[in-house]
Structures are given as C-alpha cells and as structure tokens.
Amino acid sequence: MESKPEEPVVTYVCGDCGQENTLKRGDVFKCKECGFRVLYKKRIRRKRLIPAN
C-alpha cells in the first residue's frame, strides 16, 4: 500500500472582498464569494532564528 502524497493547499485573500480562499492545484483561480480574479497569496508568519556570533 502506497500512501499518496497530499496536494499542497494554499490560502489566498481576495483583492475585492477580502474573503480567504483555499485553492488546490487545478482549481479555478477566482474568489468563491464574489468571483473576482485577483487573489493575493496569504503570508505565513515564521520565526526566524538568527545565530548570535
């Protein structure tokens, strides 16, 4: 039994209404709420570790 790797899901924010949309590969690239086609990739917050010398 081989496990299928999960497709990455990316969160986008609509440029018109601000609704968050999660899209997978192959999904239509438009807002599910208003149909606007300008979506901005939501940034994820990561802690950066900078080594002290």
mmCIF file of the N, C-alpha and C atoms, coordinates in Angstrom:
data_MODEL
# 
_entry.id   MODEL 
# 
loop_
_atom_site.group_PDB 
_atom_site.id 
_atom_site.type_symbol 
_atom_site.label_atom_id 
_atom_site.label_alt_id 
_atom_site.label_comp_id 
_atom_site.label_asym_id 
_atom_site.label_entity_id 
_atom_site.label_seq_id 
_atom_site.pdbx_PDB_ins_code 
_atom_site.Cartn_x 
_atom_site.Cartn_y 
_atom_site.Cartn_z 
_atom_site.occupancy 
_atom_site.B_iso_or_equiv 
_atom_site.pdbx_formal_charge 
_atom_site.auth_seq_id 
_atom_site.auth_comp_id 
_atom_site.auth_asym_id 
_atom_site.auth_atom_id 
_atom_site.pdbx_PDB_model_num 
ATOM 1   N N  . MET A 1 1  ? 0.829   -1.186 0.000   1.00 0.00 ? 1  MET A N  1 
ATOM 2   C CA . MET A 1 1  ? 0.000   0.000  0.000   1.00 0.00 ? 1  MET A CA 1 
ATOM 3   C C  . MET A 1 1  ? 0.871   1.245  0.000   1.00 0.00 ? 1  MET A C  1 
ATOM 4   N N  . GLU A 1 2  ? 0.750   2.004  -1.037  1.00 0.00 ? 2  GLU A N  1 
ATOM 5   C CA . GLU A 1 2  ? 1.491   3.251  -1.113  1.00 0.00 ? 2  GLU A CA 1 
ATOM 6   C C  . GLU A 1 2  ? 0.594   4.396  -0.690  1.00 0.00 ? 2  GLU A C  1 
ATOM 7   N N  . SER A 1 3  ? 1.151   5.286  0.116   1.00 0.00 ? 3  SER A N  1 
ATOM 8   C CA . SER A 1 3  ? 0.361   6.453  0.506   1.00 0.00 ? 3  SER A CA 1 
ATOM 9   C C  . SER A 1 3  ? 0.606   7.562  -0.510  1.00 0.00 ? 3  SER A C  1 
ATOM 10  N N  . LYS A 1 4  ? -0.457  8.146  -0.958  1.00 0.00 ? 4  LYS A N  1 
ATOM 11  C CA . LYS A 1 4  ? -0.395  9.202  -1.957  1.00 0.00 ? 4  LYS A CA 1 
ATOM 12  C C  . LYS A 1 4  ? -0.003  10.510 -1.269  1.00 0.00 ? 4  LYS A C  1 
ATOM 13  N N  . PRO A 1 5  ? 0.996   11.230 -1.760  1.00 0.00 ? 5  PRO A N  1 
ATOM 14  C CA . PRO A 1 5  ? 1.347   12.488 -1.119  1.00 0.00 ? 5  PRO A CA 1 
ATOM 15  C C  . PRO A 1 5  ? 0.217   13.498 -1.274  1.00 0.00 ? 5  PRO A C  1 
ATOM 16  N N  . GLU A 1 6  ? -0.065  14.229 -0.189  1.00 0.00 ? 6  GLU A N  1 
ATOM 17  C CA . GLU A 1 6  ? -1.146  15.208 -0.221  1.00 0.00 ? 6  GLU A CA 1 
ATOM 18  C C  . GLU A 1 6  ? -0.780  16.382 -1.108  1.00 0.00 ? 6  GLU A C  1 
ATOM 19  N N  . GLU A 1 7  ? -1.776  16.887 -1.825  1.00 0.00 ? 7  GLU A N  1 
ATOM 20  C CA . GLU A 1 7  ? -1.548  18.077 -2.639  1.00 0.00 ? 7  GLU A CA 1 
ATOM 21  C C  . GLU A 1 7  ? -1.487  19.283 -1.712  1.00 0.00 ? 7  GLU A C  1 
ATOM 22  N N  . PRO A 1 8  ? -0.559  20.197 -1.967  1.00 0.00 ? 8  PRO A N  1 
ATOM 23  C CA . PRO A 1 8  ? -0.486  21.377 -1.104  1.00 0.00 ? 8  PRO A CA 1 
ATOM 24  C C  . PRO A 1 8  ? -1.698  22.270 -1.299  1.00 0.00 ? 8  PRO A C  1 
ATOM 25  N N  . VAL A 1 9  ? -2.219  22.772 -0.200  1.00 0.00 ? 9  VAL A N  1 
ATOM 26  C CA . VAL A 1 9  ? -3.344  23.691 -0.228  1.00 0.00 ? 9  VAL A CA 1 
ATOM 27  C C  . VAL A 1 9  ? -2.800  25.065 0.142   1.00 0.00 ? 9  VAL A C  1 
ATOM 28  N N  . VAL A 1 10 ? -3.090  26.057 -0.689  1.00 0.00 ? 10 VAL A N  1 
ATOM 29  C CA . VAL A 1 10 ? -2.570  27.407 -0.474  1.00 0.00 ? 10 VAL A CA 1 
ATOM 30  C C  . VAL A 1 10 ? -3.743  28.335 -0.191  1.00 0.00 ? 10 VAL A C  1 
ATOM 31  N N  . THR A 1 11 ? -3.553  29.250 0.769   1.00 0.00 ? 11 THR A N  1 
ATOM 32  C CA . THR A 1 11 ? -4.595  30.207 1.122   1.00 0.00 ? 11 THR A CA 1 
ATOM 33  C C  . THR A 1 11 ? -4.335  31.525 0.419   1.00 0.00 ? 11 THR A C  1 
ATOM 34  N N  . TYR A 1 12 ? -5.377  32.054 -0.224  1.00 0.00 ? 12 TYR A N  1 
ATOM 35  C CA . TYR A 1 12 ? -5.316  33.333 -0.912  1.00 0.00 ? 12 TYR A CA 1 
ATOM 36  C C  . TYR A 1 12 ? -6.375  34.254 -0.337  1.00 0.00 ? 12 TYR A C  1 
ATOM 37  N N  . VAL A 1 13 ? -6.133  35.561 -0.435  1.00 0.00 ? 13 VAL A N  1 
ATOM 38  C CA . VAL A 1 13 ? -7.093  36.566 0.013   1.00 0.00 ? 13 VAL A CA 1 
ATOM 39  C C  . VAL A 1 13 ? -7.580  37.318 -1.212  1.00 0.00 ? 13 VAL A C  1 
ATOM 40  N N  . CYS A 1 14 ? -8.894  37.478 -1.324  1.00 0.00 ? 14 CYS A N  1 
ATOM 41  C CA . CYS A 1 14 ? -9.489  38.168 -2.463  1.00 0.00 ? 14 CYS A CA 1 
ATOM 42  C C  . CYS A 1 14 ? -9.119  39.644 -2.426  1.00 0.00 ? 14 CYS A C  1 
ATOM 43  N N  . GLY A 1 15 ? -8.786  40.198 -3.588  1.00 0.00 ? 15 GLY A N  1 
ATOM 44  C CA . GLY A 1 15 ? -8.418  41.600 -3.680  1.00 0.00 ? 15 GLY A CA 1 
ATOM 45  C C  . GLY A 1 15 ? -9.609  42.533 -3.626  1.00 0.00 ? 15 GLY A C  1 
ATOM 46  N N  . ASP A 1 16 ? -10.814 42.011 -3.772  1.00 0.00 ? 16 ASP A N  1 
ATOM 47  C CA . ASP A 1 16 ? -12.021 42.847 -3.771  1.00 0.00 ? 16 ASP A CA 1 
ATOM 48  C C  . ASP A 1 16 ? -12.761 42.778 -2.442  1.00 0.00 ? 16 ASP A C  1 
ATOM 49  N N  . CYS A 1 17 ? -13.150 41.565 -2.025  1.00 0.00 ? 17 CYS A N  1 
ATOM 50  C CA . CYS A 1 17 ? -13.984 41.441 -0.822  1.00 0.00 ? 17 CYS A CA 1 
ATOM 51  C C  . CYS A 1 17 ? -13.199 41.026 0.419   1.00 0.00 ? 17 CYS A C  1 
ATOM 52  N N  . GLY A 1 18 ? -11.941 40.575 0.267   1.00 0.00 ? 18 GLY A N  1 
ATOM 53  C CA . GLY A 1 18 ? -11.121 40.201 1.416   1.00 0.00 ? 18 GLY A CA 1 
ATOM 54  C C  . GLY A 1 18 ? -11.378 38.799 1.949   1.00 0.00 ? 18 GLY A C  1 
ATOM 55  N N  . GLN A 1 19 ? -12.194 38.029 1.272   1.00 0.00 ? 19 GLN A N  1 
ATOM 56  C CA . GLN A 1 19 ? -12.515 36.667 1.697   1.00 0.00 ? 19 GLN A CA 1 
ATOM 57  C C  . GLN A 1 19 ? -11.294 35.767 1.525   1.00 0.00 ? 19 GLN A C  1 
ATOM 58  N N  . GLU A 1 20 ? -11.046 34.872 2.494   1.00 0.00 ? 20 GLU A N  1 
ATOM 59  C CA . GLU A 1 20 ? -9.958  33.913 2.374   1.00 0.00 ? 20 GLU A CA 1 
ATOM 60  C C  . GLU A 1 20 ? -10.429 32.722 1.559   1.00 0.00 ? 20 GLU A C  1 
ATOM 61  N N  . ASN A 1 21 ? -9.611  32.292 0.601   1.00 0.00 ? 21 ASN A N  1 
ATOM 62  C CA . ASN A 1 21 ? -9.919  31.166 -0.266  1.00 0.00 ? 21 ASN A CA 1 
ATOM 63  C C  . ASN A 1 21 ? -8.782  30.169 -0.206  1.00 0.00 ? 21 ASN A C  1 
ATOM 64  N N  . THR A 1 22 ? -9.100  28.902 -0.054  1.00 0.00 ? 22 THR A N  1 
ATOM 65  C CA . THR A 1 22 ? -8.080  27.860 -0.104  1.00 0.00 ? 22 THR A CA 1 
ATOM 66  C C  . THR A 1 22 ? -8.207  27.152 -1.447  1.00 0.00 ? 22 THR A C  1 
ATOM 67  N N  . LEU A 1 23 ? -7.107  27.086 -2.166  1.00 0.00 ? 23 LEU A N  1 
ATOM 68  C CA . LEU A 1 23 ? -7.104  26.500 -3.506  1.00 0.00 ? 23 LEU A CA 1 
ATOM 69  C C  . LEU A 1 23 ? -6.085  25.379 -3.593  1.00 0.00 ? 23 LEU A C  1 
ATOM 70  N N  . LYS A 1 24 ? -6.434  24.369 -4.361  1.00 0.00 ? 24 LYS A N  1 
ATOM 71  C CA . LYS A 1 24 ? -5.524  23.272 -4.671  1.00 0.00 ? 24 LYS A CA 1 
ATOM 72  C C  . LYS A 1 24 ? -5.128  23.391 -6.133  1.00 0.00 ? 24 LYS A C  1 
ATOM 73  N N  . ARG A 1 25 ? -4.186  22.592 -6.535  1.00 0.00 ? 25 ARG A N  1 
ATOM 74  C CA . ARG A 1 25 ? -3.759  22.591 -7.927  1.00 0.00 ? 25 ARG A CA 1 
ATOM 75  C C  . ARG A 1 25 ? -4.932  22.192 -8.815  1.00 0.00 ? 25 ARG A C  1 
ATOM 76  N N  . GLY A 1 26 ? -5.151  22.965 -9.865  1.00 0.00 ? 26 GLY A N  1 
ATOM 77  C CA . GLY A 1 26 ? -6.214  22.666 -10.806 1.00 0.00 ? 26 GLY A CA 1 
ATOM 78  C C  . GLY A 1 26 ? -7.516  23.394 -10.526 1.00 0.00 ? 26 GLY A C  1 
ATOM 79  N N  . ASP A 1 27 ? -7.653  24.021 -9.333  1.00 0.00 ? 27 ASP A N  1 
ATOM 80  C CA . ASP A 1 27 ? -8.866  24.778 -9.032  1.00 0.00 ? 27 ASP A CA 1 
ATOM 81  C C  . ASP A 1 27 ? -8.909  26.053 -9.866  1.00 0.00 ? 27 ASP A C  1 
ATOM 82  N N  . VAL A 1 28 ? -10.110 26.550 -10.111 1.00 0.00 ? 28 VAL A N  1 
ATOM 83  C CA . VAL A 1 28 ? -10.283 27.802 -10.842 1.00 0.00 ? 28 VAL A CA 1 
ATOM 84  C C  . VAL A 1 28 ? -9.790  28.937 -9.948  1.00 0.00 ? 28 VAL A C  1 
ATOM 85  N N  . PHE A 1 29 ? -8.958  29.815 -10.523 1.00 0.00 ? 29 PHE A N  1 
ATOM 86  C CA . PHE A 1 29 ? -8.318  30.870 -9.745  1.00 0.00 ? 29 PHE A CA 1 
ATOM 87  C C  . PHE A 1 29 ? -9.221  32.097 -9.692  1.00 0.00 ? 29 PHE A C  1 
ATOM 88  N N  . LYS A 1 30 ? -10.253 32.014 -8.842  1.00 0.00 ? 30 LYS A N  1 
ATOM 89  C CA . LYS A 1 30 ? -11.124 33.159 -8.613  1.00 0.00 ? 30 LYS A CA 1 
ATOM 90  C C  . LYS A 1 30 ? -11.755 33.011 -7.239  1.00 0.00 ? 30 LYS A C  1 
ATOM 91  N N  . CYS A 1 31 ? -12.243 34.125 -6.704  1.00 0.00 ? 31 CYS A N  1 
ATOM 92  C CA . CYS A 1 31 ? -12.849 34.144 -5.379  1.00 0.00 ? 31 CYS A CA 1 
ATOM 93  C C  . CYS A 1 31 ? -14.140 33.340 -5.397  1.00 0.00 ? 31 CYS A C  1 
ATOM 94  N N  . LYS A 1 32 ? -14.323 32.520 -4.379  1.00 0.00 ? 32 LYS A N  1 
ATOM 95  C CA . LYS A 1 32 ? -15.534 31.704 -4.299  1.00 0.00 ? 32 LYS A CA 1 
ATOM 96  C C  . LYS A 1 32 ? -16.725 32.516 -3.822  1.00 0.00 ? 32 LYS A C  1 
ATOM 97  N N  . GLU A 1 33 ? -16.471 33.666 -3.229  1.00 0.00 ? 33 GLU A N  1 
ATOM 98  C CA . GLU A 1 33 ? -17.546 34.516 -2.718  1.00 0.00 ? 33 GLU A CA 1 
ATOM 99  C C  . GLU A 1 33 ? -18.078 35.470 -3.790  1.00 0.00 ? 33 GLU A C  1 
ATOM 100 N N  . CYS A 1 34 ? -17.175 36.241 -4.423  1.00 0.00 ? 34 CYS A N  1 
ATOM 101 C CA . CYS A 1 34 ? -17.628 37.280 -5.351  1.00 0.00 ? 34 CYS A CA 1 
ATOM 102 C C  . CYS A 1 34 ? -17.220 37.043 -6.808  1.00 0.00 ? 34 CYS A C  1 
ATOM 103 N N  . GLY A 1 35 ? -16.322 36.082 -7.068  1.00 0.00 ? 35 GLY A N  1 
ATOM 104 C CA . GLY A 1 35 ? -15.920 35.783 -8.438  1.00 0.00 ? 35 GLY A CA 1 
ATOM 105 C C  . GLY A 1 35 ? -14.771 36.631 -8.957  1.00 0.00 ? 35 GLY A C  1 
ATOM 106 N N  . PHE A 1 36 ? -14.218 37.507 -8.113  1.00 0.00 ? 36 PHE A N  1 
ATOM 107 C CA . PHE A 1 36 ? -13.106 38.368 -8.502  1.00 0.00 ? 36 PHE A CA 1 
ATOM 108 C C  . PHE A 1 36 ? -11.880 37.503 -8.782  1.00 0.00 ? 36 PHE A C  1 
ATOM 109 N N  . ARG A 1 37 ? -11.098 37.860 -9.801  1.00 0.00 ? 37 ARG A N  1 
ATOM 110 C CA . ARG A 1 37 ? -9.980  37.013 -10.214 1.00 0.00 ? 37 ARG A CA 1 
ATOM 111 C C  . ARG A 1 37 ? -8.615  37.495 -9.731  1.00 0.00 ? 37 ARG A C  1 
ATOM 112 N N  . VAL A 1 38 ? -8.572  38.522 -8.886  1.00 0.00 ? 38 VAL A N  1 
ATOM 113 C CA . VAL A 1 38 ? -7.299  38.979 -8.327  1.00 0.00 ? 38 VAL A CA 1 
ATOM 114 C C  . VAL A 1 38 ? -7.217  38.472 -6.895  1.00 0.00 ? 38 VAL A C  1 
ATOM 115 N N  . LEU A 1 39 ? -6.319  37.503 -6.678  1.00 0.00 ? 39 LEU A N  1 
ATOM 116 C CA . LEU A 1 39 ? -6.134  36.921 -5.355  1.00 0.00 ? 39 LEU A CA 1 
ATOM 117 C C  . LEU A 1 39 ? -4.691  37.112 -4.933  1.00 0.00 ? 39 LEU A C  1 
ATOM 118 N N  . TYR A 1 40 ? -4.500  37.420 -3.658  1.00 0.00 ? 40 TYR A N  1 
ATOM 119 C CA . TYR A 1 40 ? -3.164  37.618 -3.109  1.00 0.00 ? 40 TYR A CA 1 
ATOM 120 C C  . TYR A 1 40 ? -2.821  36.456 -2.202  1.00 0.00 ? 40 TYR A C  1 
ATOM 121 N N  . LYS A 1 41 ? -1.614  35.938 -2.343  1.00 0.00 ? 41 LYS A N  1 
ATOM 122 C CA . LYS A 1 41 ? -1.174  34.817 -1.528  1.00 0.00 ? 41 LYS A CA 1 
ATOM 123 C C  . LYS A 1 41 ? -1.022  35.284 -0.087  1.00 0.00 ? 41 LYS A C  1 
ATOM 124 N N  . LYS A 1 42 ? -1.617  34.540 0.830   1.00 0.00 ? 42 LYS A N  1 
ATOM 125 C CA . LYS A 1 42 ? -1.543  34.904 2.239   1.00 0.00 ? 42 LYS A CA 1 
ATOM 126 C C  . LYS A 1 42 ? -0.178  34.502 2.775   1.00 0.00 ? 42 LYS A C  1 
ATOM 127 N N  . ARG A 1 43 ? 0.443   35.426 3.446   1.00 0.00 ? 43 ARG A N  1 
ATOM 128 C CA . ARG A 1 43 ? 1.762   35.145 4.007   1.00 0.00 ? 43 ARG A CA 1 
ATOM 129 C C  . ARG A 1 43 ? 1.616   34.391 5.318   1.00 0.00 ? 43 ARG A C  1 
ATOM 130 N N  . ILE A 1 44 ? 2.536   33.456 5.532   1.00 0.00 ? 44 ILE A N  1 
ATOM 131 C CA . ILE A 1 44 ? 2.544   32.746 6.799   1.00 0.00 ? 44 ILE A CA 1 
ATOM 132 C C  . ILE A 1 44 ? 3.642   33.351 7.660   1.00 0.00 ? 44 ILE A C  1 
ATOM 133 N N  . ARG A 1 45 ? 3.377   33.422 8.930   1.00 0.00 ? 45 ARG A N  1 
ATOM 134 C CA . ARG A 1 45 ? 4.355   34.020 9.841   1.00 0.00 ? 45 ARG A CA 1 
ATOM 135 C C  . ARG A 1 45 ? 5.251   32.916 10.391  1.00 0.00 ? 45 ARG A C  1 
ATOM 136 N N  . ARG A 1 46 ? 6.533   33.070 10.141  1.00 0.00 ? 46 ARG A N  1 
ATOM 137 C CA . ARG A 1 46 ? 7.515   32.108 10.644  1.00 0.00 ? 46 ARG A CA 1 
ATOM 138 C C  . ARG A 1 46 ? 8.521   32.860 11.495  1.00 0.00 ? 46 ARG A C  1 
ATOM 139 N N  . LYS A 1 47 ? 8.964   32.207 12.530  1.00 0.00 ? 47 LYS A N  1 
ATOM 140 C CA . LYS A 1 47 ? 10.016  32.793 13.353  1.00 0.00 ? 47 LYS A CA 1 
ATOM 141 C C  . LYS A 1 47 ? 11.340  32.543 12.673  1.00 0.00 ? 47 LYS A C  1 
ATOM 142 N N  . ARG A 1 48 ? 12.127  33.573 12.607  1.00 0.00 ? 48 ARG A N  1 
ATOM 143 C CA . ARG A 1 48 ? 13.462  33.434 12.035  1.00 0.00 ? 48 ARG A CA 1 
ATOM 144 C C  . ARG A 1 48 ? 14.470  33.322 13.150  1.00 0.00 ? 48 ARG A C  1 
ATOM 145 N N  . LEU A 1 49 ? 15.302  32.331 13.051  1.00 0.00 ? 49 LEU A N  1 
ATOM 146 C CA . LEU A 1 49 ? 16.357  32.155 14.038  1.00 0.00 ? 49 LEU A CA 1 
ATOM 147 C C  . LEU A 1 49 ? 17.663  32.635 13.430  1.00 0.00 ? 49 LEU A C  1 
ATOM 148 N N  . ILE A 1 50 ? 18.214  33.660 14.024  1.00 0.00 ? 50 ILE A N  1 
ATOM 149 C CA . ILE A 1 50 ? 19.475  34.208 13.561  1.00 0.00 ? 50 ILE A CA 1 
ATOM 150 C C  . ILE A 1 50 ? 20.523  33.883 14.617  1.00 0.00 ? 50 ILE A C  1 
ATOM 151 N N  . PRO A 1 51 ? 21.525  33.088 14.246  1.00 0.00 ? 51 PRO A N  1 
ATOM 152 C CA . PRO A 1 51 ? 22.531  32.710 15.240  1.00 0.00 ? 51 PRO A CA 1 
ATOM 153 C C  . PRO A 1 51 ? 23.366  33.914 15.673  1.00 0.00 ? 51 PRO A C  1 
ATOM 154 N N  . ALA A 1 52 ? 23.567  34.015 16.975  1.00 0.00 ? 52 ALA A N  1 
ATOM 155 C CA . ALA A 1 52 ? 24.392  35.092 17.521  1.00 0.00 ? 52 ALA A CA 1 
ATOM 156 C C  . ALA A 1 52 ? 25.847  34.636 17.518  1.00 0.00 ? 52 ALA A C  1 
ATOM 157 N N  . ASN A 1 53 ? 26.707  35.481 17.011  1.00 0.00 ? 53 ASN A N  1 
ATOM 158 C CA . ASN A 1 53 ? 28.139  35.129 16.967  1.00 0.00 ? 53 ASN A CA 1 
ATOM 159 C C  . ASN A 1 53 ? 28.849  35.643 18.182  1.00 0.00 ? 53 ASN A C  1 
# 
